[in-house]
Amino acid sequence: MNPTYEDIDYTVEGPTAIITMNRPQRYNAFRAKTVEEMINAFRRAWADQQVQVVILTGAGEKAFCTGGDVKQRAETGDYGPSESGMFEIGNLHKTIRDIPKPVIAAVNGLAIGGGHVLHVLCDLTIAADTARFGQSGPKVGSFDAGFGSAFLARIVGEKRAREIWYLCRQYDAETAERWGLVNWVVPAADLLDEAKKIAAEIAEKSPTAIRFLKQSFNADTDHQAGLSNLAMSALDLFTHHTAEGAEGATAFAEKRMPEFNKYAAI
Ligand SMILES: CC(C)(COP(=O)(O)OP(=O)(O)OC[C@H]1O[C@@H](n2cnc3c(N)ncnc32)[C@H](O)[C@@H]1OP(=O)(O)O)[C@@H](O)C(=O)NCCC(=O)NCCSC(=O)CCC(=O)c1ccccc1C(=O)O
């Protein structure tokens, strides 16, 4: 039986599965349930012989995904309930890498924080000309010291990765393309059709060759999964068990600047 989802949509068109993060009122920010549903959808696409490519996108015109649901974190101190009882963001990252079919991020708006990390992890990125990219963790008491930093540095280089994380600026689609963060920029109205055309072009090729290639590209950075596990444990401690982490989320929910000064490291 096909599961019904609350936070995402899942459709299959020919050789392409489309996973749409669907919480537009929160700019498609994810909570534990969203992440659990996404893992389930990726595994469905993995098991479906008809599917050769997955497109990951966001509902609405504003956002692809703006990362963890900061309001949920401010309200309950965690990312909310899920069937497993866990917030499995690390597992989602690994699933996007491990599914032996290319994943195309179709970035339809803001890709910020953990939402930016999701597109970074996808095999290819096509962006609307209106899309914007950036990390925001240090503004809200969060970080991704696993794939979100190490793998990003592989893509854009150390200096740019550090700039992206330390300054938390937003970059337009043209800059992202110039930096090698995205493969193509297209008019917003054409985004999904163009993504589907690219998927169809890939689907004409030998699935076994593509599978081996994806695994080969991944092999060189698979050691970062260990870093990612460490990073998730550190982040869990930081966000859920420190006043500094809580201050970031509370300030966002209260629409004020966070007060981080007193936590300056020695
Ligand atoms: C994205 C913004 C810069 C957009 O600004 P703007 O265009 O002015 O729109 P807003 O009015 O701010 O937003 C509209 C509406 O959406 C709500 N919203 C937006 N983003 C979120 C969010 N992330 N969580 C909850 N709600 C959100 C916003 O409050 C508005 O609602 P109203 O009711 O109208 O008020 C700006 O919105 C912004 O800065 N958003 C926050 C971005 C952010 O900091 N995201 C979290 C980054 S940290 C993170 O993702 C860590 C979680 C995580 O991914 C993770 C966890 C554990 C291990 C690893 C990871 C990992 O990083 O991978």
The ligand as an SDF file (V2000), in Angstrom:
LIG
                    3D

 63 66  0  0  0  0  0  0  0  0999 V2000
   14.5820   32.2820    4.6340 C   0  0  0  0  0  0  0  0  0  0  0  0
   14.3850   33.6990    5.1460 C   0  0  0  0  0  0  0  0  0  0  0  0
   15.6730   34.5000    4.9750 C   0  0  0  0  0  0  0  0  0  0  0  0
   13.2690   34.3440    4.3010 C   0  0  0  0  0  0  0  0  0  0  0  0
   13.0460   35.6600    4.7260 O   0  0  0  0  0  0  0  0  0  0  0  0
   11.7630   36.4370    4.1720 P   0  0  0  0  0  0  0  0  0  0  0  0
   11.7160   36.3540    2.6960 O   0  0  0  0  0  0  0  0  0  0  0  0
   11.8040   37.8000    4.8180 O   0  0  0  0  0  0  0  0  0  0  0  0
   10.5130   35.6170    4.6920 O   0  0  0  0  0  0  0  0  0  0  0  0
   10.0060   35.4110    6.1880 P   0  0  0  0  0  0  0  0  0  0  0  0
    8.9040   36.3710    6.4580 O   0  0  0  0  0  0  0  0  0  0  0  0
   11.1330   35.3830    7.1370 O   0  0  0  0  0  0  0  0  0  0  0  0
    9.4350   33.9070    6.0850 O   0  0  0  0  0  0  0  0  0  0  0  0
    8.1120   33.6230    5.6070 C   0  0  0  0  0  0  0  0  0  0  0  0
    7.4290   32.7310    6.6150 C   0  0  0  0  0  0  0  0  0  0  0  0
    8.0830   31.4590    6.6320 O   0  0  0  0  0  0  0  0  0  0  0  0
    8.5490   31.1870    7.9550 C   0  0  0  0  0  0  0  0  0  0  0  0
    9.8140   30.4590    7.8820 N   0  0  0  0  0  0  0  0  0  0  0  0
   10.7820   30.6410    7.0000 C   0  0  0  0  0  0  0  0  0  0  0  0
   11.8090   29.8150    7.2370 N   0  0  0  0  0  0  0  0  0  0  0  0
   11.4440   29.0890    8.3310 C   0  0  0  0  0  0  0  0  0  0  0  0
   12.0890   28.0590    9.0620 C   0  0  0  0  0  0  0  0  0  0  0  0
   13.3040   27.5940    8.7220 N   0  0  0  0  0  0  0  0  0  0  0  0
   11.4300   27.5430   10.1030 N   0  0  0  0  0  0  0  0  0  0  0  0
   10.1990   27.9830   10.4440 C   0  0  0  0  0  0  0  0  0  0  0  0
    9.5410   28.9520    9.7920 N   0  0  0  0  0  0  0  0  0  0  0  0
   10.1550   29.5020    8.7300 C   0  0  0  0  0  0  0  0  0  0  0  0
    8.7410   32.5680    8.5680 C   0  0  0  0  0  0  0  0  0  0  0  0
    8.7620   32.5040    9.9580 O   0  0  0  0  0  0  0  0  0  0  0  0
    7.5390   33.3140    8.0120 C   0  0  0  0  0  0  0  0  0  0  0  0
    6.3660   32.9540    8.6990 O   0  0  0  0  0  0  0  0  0  0  0  0
    5.3760   34.0930    9.2920 P   0  0  0  0  0  0  0  0  0  0  0  0
    4.2800   33.3110    9.9380 O   0  0  0  0  0  0  0  0  0  0  0  0
    4.9550   34.8970    8.1090 O   0  0  0  0  0  0  0  0  0  0  0  0
    6.2040   34.8930   10.2770 O   0  0  0  0  0  0  0  0  0  0  0  0
   13.9620   33.7010    6.6050 C   0  0  0  0  0  0  0  0  0  0  0  0
   12.6560   33.1780    6.7270 O   0  0  0  0  0  0  0  0  0  0  0  0
   14.8830   32.9160    7.4680 C   0  0  0  0  0  0  0  0  0  0  0  0
   15.9540   33.3560    7.8170 O   0  0  0  0  0  0  0  0  0  0  0  0
   14.4460   31.6990    7.8300 N   0  0  0  0  0  0  0  0  0  0  0  0
   15.1480   30.8450    8.7260 C   0  0  0  0  0  0  0  0  0  0  0  0
   16.2100   30.1010    7.9670 C   0  0  0  0  0  0  0  0  0  0  0  0
   16.9840   29.2550    8.9340 C   0  0  0  0  0  0  0  0  0  0  0  0
   17.6530   29.7820    9.7810 O   0  0  0  0  0  0  0  0  0  0  0  0
   16.8340   27.9340    8.7890 N   0  0  0  0  0  0  0  0  0  0  0  0
   17.4040   26.9890    9.6730 C   0  0  0  0  0  0  0  0  0  0  0  0
   18.8540   26.8480    9.3680 C   0  0  0  0  0  0  0  0  0  0  0  0
   19.6340   25.7940   10.4740 S   0  0  0  0  0  0  0  0  0  0  0  0
   19.1180   24.3490    9.9310 C   0  0  0  0  0  0  0  0  0  0  0  0
   18.5160   24.1700    8.9530 O   0  0  0  0  0  0  0  0  0  0  0  0
   19.5380   23.3030   10.8690 C   0  0  0  0  0  0  0  0  0  0  0  0
   18.6620   22.1430   10.7960 C   0  0  0  0  0  0  0  0  0  0  0  0
   19.2950   21.1280    9.9940 C   0  0  0  0  0  0  0  0  0  0  0  0
   19.1690   21.1710    8.8070 O   0  0  0  0  0  0  0  0  0  0  0  0
   20.0610   20.1130   10.6190 C   0  0  0  0  0  0  0  0  0  0  0  0
   19.6660   19.6390   11.8410 C   0  0  0  0  0  0  0  0  0  0  0  0
   20.3650   18.6060   12.4060 C   0  0  0  0  0  0  0  0  0  0  0  0
   21.4620   18.0980   11.7470 C   0  0  0  0  0  0  0  0  0  0  0  0
   21.8640   18.6340   10.5020 C   0  0  0  0  0  0  0  0  0  0  0  0
   21.1370   19.6470    9.9440 C   0  0  0  0  0  0  0  0  0  0  0  0
   21.5690   20.2080    8.6570 C   0  0  0  0  0  0  0  0  0  0  0  0
   21.9000   21.4270    8.6290 O   0  0  0  0  0  0  0  0  0  0  0  0
   21.5730   19.5320    7.6570 O   0  0  0  0  0  0  0  0  0  0  0  0
  1  2  1  0
  2  3  1  0
  2  4  1  0
  2 36  1  0
  4  5  1  0
  5  6  1  0
  6  7  2  0
  6  8  1  0
  6  9  1  0
  9 10  1  0
 10 11  2  0
 10 12  1  0
 10 13  1  0
 13 14  1  0
 14 15  1  0
 15 16  1  0
 15 30  1  0
 16 17  1  0
 17 18  1  0
 17 28  1  0
 18 19  1  0
 18 27  1  0
 19 20  2  0
 20 21  1  0
 21 22  1  0
 21 27  2  0
 22 23  1  0
 22 24  2  0
 24 25  1  0
 25 26  2  0
 26 27  1  0
 28 29  1  0
 28 30  1  0
 30 31  1  0
 31 32  1  0
 32 33  2  0
 32 34  1  0
 32 35  1  0
 36 37  1  0
 36 38  1  0
 38 39  2  0
 38 40  1  0
 40 41  1  0
 41 42  1  0
 42 43  1  0
 43 44  2  0
 43 45  1  0
 45 46  1  0
 46 47  1  0
 47 48  1  0
 48 49  1  0
 49 50  2  0
 49 51  1  0
 51 52  1  0
 52 53  1  0
 53 54  2  0
 53 55  1  0
 55 56  1  0
 55 60  2  0
 56 57  2  0
 57 58  1  0
 58 59  2  0
 59 60  1  0
 60 61  1  0
 61 62  2  0
 61 63  1  0
M  END
$$$$
